[in-house]
Amino acid sequence: MEPILMDFPTEFTTERLFIRMPLQGDGKKVYEALMASMSELKPWMPFAQREQKEEEVELNIRQSQIEFLQRKDLRLLVYLKETDDFVASAGLHRIAWDVRKFEIGYWIDSRYSRKGYMTEAVEGITKYAVKELGARRLEIRCDPLNKKSRAIPERLGFILEGILKQNAVSADREKGLRDTCIYAKTF
């Protein structure tokens, strides 16, 4: 079956979180989270290297919605169930539908870090990928020096399959080449 013809939920919940595909108008909340989190994101995320504009973030959200509907990339936005506060951006990326392989990526609004939300979101996304998308393999890739990001797959039982040496340019493109940890779970 062509991925674009696949029907699956565009939203789901965990104990404390509401997770859904991006929608028109989400850019404002995402932009505010980026502005509040820029210093924490800058060492790890290439997009955090340049000044963000609210209009560009909204444009990115709308593009993400289109890619979700086309089944090319499944970005997900994470909100608190009780307050509808935006907490994080996550998703299933680098999709190989023929293998049912997905890479989970994520970043959190630093005002909500250290509360277990990102671990809960990744656990929910893992269950969603397996149940709704038939995932056979999930990966989480991160810089070995990003201890907060590494803690999530380790906490959730992902296996460190290896570290790719000098496989990526540093986020700021000035600190040389970086290694990449590859954590995975198979089903």
ZAMISE-586956 format. One line per 2 residues: number of its first residue (from 0); their letters; for each residue z, y, x of C-alpha. Coordinates in nm, 2 decimals. Each point is the difference from the previous one (the first is absolute). Layout:
BEGIN
NUM) a) Z:Y:X | ...
***
This chain:
BEGIN
0) me) 0.00:0.00:0.00 | -0.08:0.35:0.12
2) pi) 0.33:0.18:0.08 | -0.11:0.30:-0.21
4) lm) 0.00:-0.23:-0.31 | 0.36:-0.12:0.07
6) df) 0.26:0.10:-0.26 | 0.35:0.04:0.12
8) pt) 0.29:0.23:-0.07 | -0.01:0.35:0.14
10) ef) 0.38:0.04:-0.01 | 0.31:-0.21:0.02
12) tt) 0.38:0.05:0.05 | 0.28:-0.13:0.22
14) er) 0.37:0.04:-0.06 | 0.00:0.38:0.08
16) lf) -0.36:0.09:0.04 | -0.32:0.06:-0.20
18) ir) -0.31:-0.07:0.21 | -0.35:0.09:-0.11
20) mp) -0.35:0.10:0.11 | -0.06:0.37:0.07
22) lq) -0.10:0.23:-0.28 | -0.15:0.34:-0.03
24) gd) 0.28:0.26:0.04 | 0.21:-0.21:0.24
26) gk) -0.10:0.22:0.29 | 0.28:0.26:-0.05
28) kv) 0.28:-0.25:0.03 | -0.16:-0.19:0.29
30) ye) -0.06:0.34:0.18 | 0.36:0.10:-0.04
32) al) 0.11:-0.34:0.14 | -0.23:0.04:0.30
34) ma) 0.13:0.35:0.07 | 0.36:-0.13:-0.01
36) sm) -0.08:-0.29:0.22 | -0.25:0.13:0.26
38) se) 0.23:-0.02:0.30 | 0.08:-0.37:-0.07
40) lk) -0.36:-0.09:-0.07 | -0.16:0.19:0.29
42) pw) 0.08:-0.26:0.28 | -0.16:-0.28:-0.20
44) mp) -0.26:0.13:-0.25 | -0.34:0.14:0.11
46) fa) -0.03:0.20:-0.33 | 0.33:0.18:0.09
48) qr) -0.15:0.16:0.31 | -0.17:0.28:-0.20
50) eq) 0.12:0.25:-0.25 | -0.01:-0.13:-0.35
52) ke) -0.12:0.20:-0.30 | 0.10:-0.08:-0.35
54) ee) -0.36:0.01:-0.12 | -0.11:-0.25:0.27
56) ve) 0.29:-0.23:-0.09 | -0.11:0.01:-0.37
58) ln) -0.36:-0.08:0.11 | 0.13:-0.30:0.20
60) ir) 0.20:-0.12:-0.30 | -0.31:0.02:-0.22
62) qs) -0.20:-0.19:0.26 | 0.27:-0.26:0.02
64) qi) -0.02:-0.04:-0.38 | -0.37:-0.06:0.02
66) ef) 0.04:-0.25:0.29 | 0.27:-0.19:-0.20
68) lq) -0.23:-0.03:-0.30 | -0.29:-0.11:0.23
70) rk) 0.25:-0.26:0.15 | -0.08:0.14:0.35
72) dl) 0.36:0.11:0.08 | 0.31:-0.03:-0.21
74) rl) 0.22:0.30:0.07 | 0.32:0.00:-0.19
76) lv) 0.24:0.28:-0.07 | 0.37:-0.07:-0.02
78) yl) 0.24:0.18:-0.24 | 0.36:-0.03:-0.10
80) ke) 0.02:-0.16:-0.34 | 0.29:0.21:-0.13
82) td) -0.12:0.35:0.12 | -0.38:-0.04:0.06
84) df) 0.06:0.15:0.35 | -0.28:-0.08:0.24
86) va) 0.14:-0.22:0.28 | -0.28:-0.15:0.20
88) sa) -0.37:-0.08:0.05 | -0.09:-0.36:0.07
90) gl) -0.27:-0.24:-0.08 | -0.22:-0.29:0.08
92) hr) -0.27:0.09:0.25 | -0.27:-0.16:0.22
94) ia) -0.07:-0.24:-0.28 | -0.19:-0.33:0.06
96) wd) -0.05:-0.13:-0.35 | -0.17:-0.31:0.11
98) vr) 0.31:-0.10:0.20 | 0.24:0.18:-0.24
100) kf) 0.15:0.18:0.30 | 0.16:0.34:-0.02
102) ei) 0.18:0.24:0.23 | 0.31:0.17:-0.14
104) gy) 0.03:0.36:0.12 | 0.27:0.25:-0.09
106) wi) 0.18:0.33:0.07 | 0.30:0.14:-0.17
108) ds) 0.12:0.35:-0.09 | 0.27:0.04:0.26
110) ry) 0.23:0.15:-0.27 | 0.02:-0.35:-0.14
112) sr) 0.02:-0.21:0.31 | 0.29:-0.22:0.09
114) kg) 0.06:-0.10:-0.36 | -0.20:-0.33:0.00
116) ym) -0.28:0.14:-0.21 | -0.28:-0.08:0.24
118) te) 0.12:-0.36:0.05 | 0.02:-0.04:-0.38
120) av) -0.35:0.15:-0.04 | -0.15:-0.23:0.27
122) eg) 0.17:-0.30:-0.16 | -0.14:0.10:-0.34
124) it) -0.34:0.05:0.15 | 0.01:-0.34:0.16
126) ky) 0.09:-0.17:-0.33 | -0.27:0.20:-0.18
128) av) -0.26:-0.09:0.26 | 0.08:-0.37:-0.02
130) ke) 0.04:-0.02:-0.38 | -0.27:0.24:-0.12
132) lg) -0.26:-0.01:0.28 | 0.04:-0.35:0.13
134) ar) 0.09:0.11:0.35 | -0.01:-0.27:0.26
136) rl) 0.09:0.22:0.30 | 0.18:0.33:0.02
138) ei) 0.03:0.20:0.32 | 0.21:0.30:0.11
140) rc) -0.11:0.17:0.32 | 0.20:0.27:0.18
142) dp) 0.08:0.14:0.34 | 0.26:-0.20:0.18
144) ln) 0.20:0.32:0.06 | 0.02:0.08:-0.37
146) kk) 0.33:-0.17:-0.06 | 0.04:0.11:-0.36
148) sr) -0.35:-0.14:-0.09 | 0.06:-0.32:0.19
150) ai) 0.33:-0.06:-0.18 | -0.17:-0.04:-0.34
152) pe) -0.21:-0.31:0.07 | 0.28:-0.15:0.21
154) rl) 0.24:0.05:-0.29 | -0.25:-0.16:-0.24
156) gf) -0.07:-0.31:0.20 | -0.34:0.09:0.14
158) il) -0.08:-0.17:0.33 | -0.09:0.19:0.31
160) eg) -0.32:-0.17:0.09 | -0.07:0.21:0.30
162) il) -0.03:0.33:0.16 | -0.35:0.13:0.08
164) kq) 0.02:0.18:0.33 | -0.16:0.34:0.03
166) na) -0.18:-0.04:-0.32 | 0.03:0.34:-0.16
168) vs) 0.00:0.37:0.11 | 0.33:0.17:-0.05
170) ad) 0.03:0.19:-0.33 | -0.02:0.34:0.18
172) re) -0.29:-0.13:0.21 | 0.18:0.14:0.31
174) kg) 0.25:-0.27:0.10 | -0.26:-0.25:0.10
176) lr) -0.04:-0.35:-0.14 | 0.26:-0.17:-0.22
178) dt) 0.08:-0.36:-0.08 | 0.00:-0.14:-0.35
180) ci) 0.24:-0.25:-0.15 | -0.15:-0.24:-0.26
182) ya) 0.24:-0.15:-0.25 | -0.13:-0.24:-0.26
184) kt) 0.09:-0.23:-0.29 | -0.23:-0.27:-0.13
186) f) 0.01:-0.16:-0.34
***
